[in-house]
Amino acid sequence: MANIRDLKKDINYVLGDIIEAVYIVEAANGKQDSKEGAKIIDGAIATFDDLIAKVNQRKVENRKAHLNAVRAELEKKATGLVNDLNKLG
């Protein structure tokens, strides 16, 4: 079960870091509460909710393959959010 706990921590840390980076970029540029920043934050929160729900699914045929797919989806969506963040700055 440590693998599931680690995956949940990874989801939390990665998406939390993206949200924190939005605030840092906005503060550095003097654009507090921009629409673009809010969109990235909303995307990170929606991704978090979606991925945690997938990790908590119990009735899957192959649990290991399912969790690997969730990890791959985290990587893909986080990369997209980071690309949006880079455009913000």
C-alpha positions as CSV (number, residue, x, y, z in Angstrom):
1,M,0.0,0.0,0.0
2,A,3.0,2.3,0.2
3,N,2.8,2.7,-3.5
4,I,-0.7,4.1,-3.4
5,R,0.3,6.5,-0.6
6,D,3.4,7.6,-2.6
7,L,1.2,8.2,-5.6
8,K,-1.2,10.3,-3.7
9,K,1.7,12.3,-2.2
10,D,3.1,12.8,-5.7
11,I,-0.2,14.1,-7.0
12,N,-0.5,16.5,-4.1
13,Y,3.1,17.8,-4.3
14,V,3.2,18.2,-8.1
15,L,-0.1,20.0,-8.4
16,G,0.5,22.0,-5.2
17,D,3.9,23.2,-6.6
18,I,2.2,24.2,-9.9
19,I,-0.4,26.3,-7.9
20,E,2.4,27.9,-5.8
21,A,4.3,28.7,-9.0
22,V,1.3,30.5,-10.4
23,Y,1.2,32.8,-7.4
24,I,5.0,33.4,-7.6
25,V,4.9,34.3,-11.3
26,E,1.9,36.6,-10.7
27,A,3.6,38.3,-7.8
28,A,6.8,38.7,-9.8
29,N,4.9,40.3,-12.7
30,G,2.6,42.4,-10.6
31,K,-0.5,40.7,-12.0
32,Q,-2.4,39.4,-8.9
33,D,-5.4,37.3,-9.6
34,S,-5.1,37.2,-13.4
35,K,-7.7,35.2,-15.5
36,E,-4.9,33.1,-17.0
37,G,-3.5,32.2,-13.5
38,A,-7.0,31.4,-12.2
39,K,-7.5,29.1,-15.2
40,I,-4.3,27.2,-14.4
41,I,-5.1,26.9,-10.7
42,D,-8.6,25.7,-11.5
43,G,-7.1,23.1,-13.9
44,A,-4.7,21.9,-11.2
45,I,-7.5,21.5,-8.7
46,A,-9.7,19.7,-11.2
47,T,-6.8,17.4,-12.1
48,F,-6.2,16.7,-8.4
49,D,-9.8,15.8,-7.8
50,D,-9.9,13.6,-10.9
51,L,-6.7,11.7,-10.2
52,I,-7.4,11.1,-6.5
53,A,-10.8,9.7,-7.4
54,K,-9.1,7.4,-9.9
55,V,-6.5,6.2,-7.3
56,N,-9.3,5.5,-4.8
57,Q,-11.2,3.3,-7.3
58,R,-11.3,-0.2,-5.9
59,K,-13.1,-2.2,-8.6
60,V,-10.5,-2.2,-11.3
61,E,-9.4,-5.3,-13.1
62,N,-5.7,-4.8,-12.9
63,R,-4.8,-2.5,-10.0
64,K,-1.1,-2.1,-10.8
65,A,-1.8,-1.2,-14.5
66,H,-4.5,1.2,-13.3
67,L,-2.2,3.0,-10.9
68,N,0.5,3.2,-13.6
69,A,-2.0,4.8,-15.9
70,V,-2.9,7.3,-13.2
71,R,0.8,8.1,-12.8
72,A,1.2,8.6,-16.5
73,E,-1.9,10.8,-16.6
74,L,-0.4,12.9,-13.8
75,E,2.8,13.4,-15.8
76,K,0.9,14.4,-18.9
77,K,-1.5,16.8,-17.3
78,A,1.2,18.4,-15.1
79,T,3.3,19.0,-18.2
80,G,0.4,20.7,-19.9
81,L,-0.2,22.9,-16.8
82,V,3.5,23.8,-16.6
83,N,3.5,24.7,-20.3
84,D,0.5,27.0,-19.6
85,L,2.4,28.4,-16.6
86,N,5.4,29.2,-18.8
87,K,3.2,31.2,-21.1
88,L,1.9,33.1,-18.1
89,G,5.3,34.4,-17.2
